[in-house]
Structure formats: C-alpha cells, structure tokens
Amino acid sequence: MAPSLRPRATVPGSRVLAYGAARGDLSVPNDDLVGPIDSSDEWIRQRTGIVTRTRASAEVGVKDLAEQAGREAIEKSGIDIEQLDAIIVSTISFPYATPSLATLLAGKLGRPDLIAYDISAACAGFCYGIGQADALIRSGSARHVLVIGAEKLSDFVSPTDRSISFLLGDGAGAAVVGASDEPLIGPTVWGSGSENWDTIRMTGSLIDYRDGKTPWPTLEQDGRTVFRWAVWHTAQKIREALEQSGLTTEDIDVFVPHQANMRIIDELVKQLKLPDSVVVGRDIAETGNTSAASIPLATHRLLEEGSARSGDVLVQFGFGAGLAYAGQVVILP
C-alpha cells in the first residue's frame, strides 16, 4: 500500500495588516525633462496628469527603497520580525538577474532563513504578490508574508525617449499580509495579453549590449496600444474580480488601479461607472509611474491622508509589460 502524505492545516482567509512606503528623495518637475524630448509642462500634464515625479539619487538603490518600505509595513503591522515567514518582491529594476532582491532583504532584516523570492510582472507585480501571499497563507505554508513592489526606473530611462521616459518615477510600497478567520482578500484575477508581449519593452537585450550591438537598454512603449488595451481589457477584468468576491461597483469604497497615466485612470472610472463616492487613487500626479510600486504607494497615501479608512473595500488592479495583469478586492487595515 502506497504511503499517504499528511495534509497541511489550512486557514480560511488572509488580510492586509499594514502598508509601508518609500519614495525617491528627488522631486523632478516636468520642466526638468522637457528639453531633450522637445515637449512642455502643459503637454505632459494634459497627456498624463503628471506634475512632478519622485526619483532617487545615484547613491540610493532599489534595495534601499524596498527596505525602507518593508520596515515601515512591519512596524505598523504590530508583528515582530520573528513572526515573518516570507518575503515576495516584485521588481523589474533590481540590477542583478540573480540572486534575488528578496533574499538580500531577508538578510538585511535579520531573517536570512525566510522564504524569499522575486517576481517579474512589472506594473501588475504587487497584485501578483498579494495573490501569492494569500495562497501561501491559505495553504498553511506561511502565517505572515511581506509583499513589496520596488522600482528605481530612472536607471532604465533615456532622457530623449518620448514614449515613456517622462512618466517614470522611483519608489517602493509594501504590505504585510497575515492569516485571518475570514477572507479579507478576495480571489485574484490574473493573466496576460501576450499577443502584445512587446508593447512595453526594453530597447535591447543585455547580451546585445555586451556585444556592442546596442547602447544601454532602456524602457520604451507603444503608448496608444497600451492605452486601448488597458482601458477595455482591464475594466472587464476588474468586473470579474468584483464578481468573484461577490460584490458590485456599488460596494466599492476605494479604487486604486496601476498609476500608469491619469487619462487611463479617468477612463477606467467612466467604464466601470463608479459612484462619485468612490475614492480614486491618483498618486501619479506627484509620484509618477513607479511600476510595481504604484498601487501600494497610492494606497498608502490615501490611508495617511485619511481619504481611505480601515474597513473600506478597496479594488486594486495592475497591468503592464507582457501584458501581465492582476487584481483583487482587499479590505483595508
């Protein structure tokens, strides 16, 4: 008779305990960027809603931003660092393919024994991380998980690129997710539109750069394709996330999509026909597009300002390169 494996004890749900945030130490207004792209402050504001963006000094790395945000989330969560079981980091700008930023942070936090790994889902990455943290906790593999979205995108922009360079900022956002007696994080809706795989891309590979075939790779995008895809496809998937959680748009208190572009955010609000009472994250105006960090940064700001409150129903949804997407309903801590 074949041996049977002992099942692991599971828990009914998970919840976000606290958020943390770190923004680049430099404020970079539109006027500082318009020369090389032959543009203007007015044009950038009209097209993107961005007034300024935060970027990090040369001596500040993505690892520093991630650590700062993570420490704040842990401190506010009320748990001891010894109670942490896992770190998941979403980033596309850590300058090492391996080892991971998550394992580096585990050591910096004094917990080198943690489950630790990075994920690469670009602007959808934080929601991917929340979905994975929820799964780890529900399966009994972890009790507390630190999820971080961290980017220093200024290391990968060309000042002369008109497609994306003026959008991007630097920062990190974090959340501690813990076990709950009831589900306070809804099912994750995720996937990709890989027929548009190269719509947001690097200008070349590191192999081509090594061989002298291309300059240092930087980010670029087909903005029109991204806009159309984000508005129509994302709205459909947000409705799906609500349906899977047993909710409708009338139940939403807070809406935080990826901070890609203010026009996309405004169009999503229209497509979803959100009530005027819904608080909408618009952190992009002052922080810029920070990819995997944008959703937790925007949520953190709303909580700190008091626009969002404990117990509010948040719908968060990320979308970006790949075109990867993910989102879920979260009850705010």
Phi, psi and omega in degrees: 000130182292141178294148177257144180273141179286125179288146177277142177294135181250168178237155186287338184192182177219168180207155172278128181267326183189161177242158172221160183211151173211128178246156176305150186279354181249136173260120186245101180287164182304321183301336179285346187246347192286332183304301183297339180253009177051055184229198181211161176302317181298317181297315181295317179298316182294320184278333189231338186081003183274131175260317177209166175221153179267134175227156185264146175298163182302326184277354179260119181261168177299330178295325180291317178298316180297317181295317181299314180295318180296317180296321179296317180298317179296315181299316182286339183289337181085002177265157174276150180303331180290344179274352180285138181249335187205152172233128173241124180243128172256124180201149170241006187236009172291127190283013177234129176294327177198149357288174188283157173295324181299318179292325176297315180294324178304316177294318180297330179275000180081018180230067183292356182266000187290153161300127185208126177201158176260154170233149181241089177231020176051231188290345175270357192298322181295318179292327172300315181297319178296319178297320179288322177298317177302317180293319178300317183288315180298327182281351181087007180280342180206156175254326180223130182231132174264120179250128182230135166250121187221133181214140163239079187287341179296343175285348187230036176238149173258127182296344181261359180282126182266357186271327188211341190301321183284349179279331201270143176228180181240142177173177177213141174230147185220157174215140170263126179250133181229170180291152181216151178285348176217154182287116176248008167233123183282174177301141179274131172258119184213163181167202180207155172249067191288357170295341175250036186308320187258020180292323171241122193207170168272151182287347178189171179267161177293332176294315178295323177295317178301320184274006177075017182273335180220156171289180179308126183295134176230170182278145172210164181208161169264091189300321182295316179296317179299316181300309182298315181295315184298316184292309187280314184287317184295318180302319179298316182288329176295318176300323179295319178297319177296314181299318181293338177268359180078026183238170172233176179298336179291342181271351186282133172259323186224136178235118178233095171276169172306136182276071184274318188189134182298328179294322177295316179301312181298320181291323177296320177301318179292314182299321182278349182054050182291141176299153180299339182286345183287129175279128184247129177290125180226042182296341183301331183301326184246344184248335185083187179272113182249024175053239186298341182272347193294319183292310178294328177295315180295320179294317178302316180298316180298320178292318181294323180281345181088004177290328174247148185228161177303134180093349178294150176270114180257134167251121178241142181208126180247150178206143182185210188309133174135316350272099181281146176216155176193151177188166181196169173268136180228134171273120187291145180285000000 
